């Protein structure tokens, strides 16, 4: 049975808290690194970074909220 997930979050089966799927984050980081390496100027690099990271946290980790559990915000910061 697959865990309940949303973006790069999954509901941990033992604690009932939302956790970050670090393997998926690592995959995303590698993909972003490749995109950044292909840019040909600093402005292009910044545009790529902002378009990916600007939405990355809110779209994949959810906005920090109490209903995600008390460790959610700390997990976002450490990731």
N, C-alpha and C positions, 0 to 999 in steps of 0.2 A: 504494500500500500504506500503510495507516494504521500509525502508530508504536505500539509496545507501551505501554500506559498503565495506571495504577493511581491512582485518585483524581485529583488534579491534577498527578501526576507522569507523565512519559513517559521512555522510554528513548531517549536521544539516539542517532541512527543512526551518527554519526561517532566518538563517543568511548566509547560503551558505558556511559555514566554516566546515572544518573537525574537529570532536570532538572525544574524547576517550570514548569508551563504558565502563564505570567504573564497571558496573555489571559483564561484561565478564572478566575484569581484576581481580575482586575479586574472581571469580570462578577459574581463573588460579592460583592465589596466594594460595587458599586453596589446589588445586591439587599439587602445588609445595611443600607446607608445608608437605603434606602427604608423598611425595616422599623423602624429606629430612629426615623425621622422620624414614624412613625405612632403611637408610644407617647405615652401621656398623663400619665405620671408618671416620676419618676426611678427608682422601684423597677421599673416596667415596662421602662424603658430598660435597667437593669442585668440584669434577667431575660432580656431579648432578647439582649443582648450575651453574657452567660454561656452561654446555650443555643447560640448560634451559634459563638462563638469558643472556648468550652470544648472542643468536639469538633472544631472546624475543623482545627487543626493536625495532630492525630493521625490523623484520618480522611482528610484530603486530601493531606497531605505524607508520611505514614508517620512512625513514631517514628524519631528519629535513630539510625542503625545503620551499622556499617561496611560492610555489604553494599550500601548505597545509593551508596557511593563517598565519597571524602574531602571533596568539596565540598558534600555534602548539607546538613550542619548550617549551614554558612555561608550557603547559599542560603535556608534557612528563616529565619534571622535577618534577612537583607537584605530578604526579601519582607515 
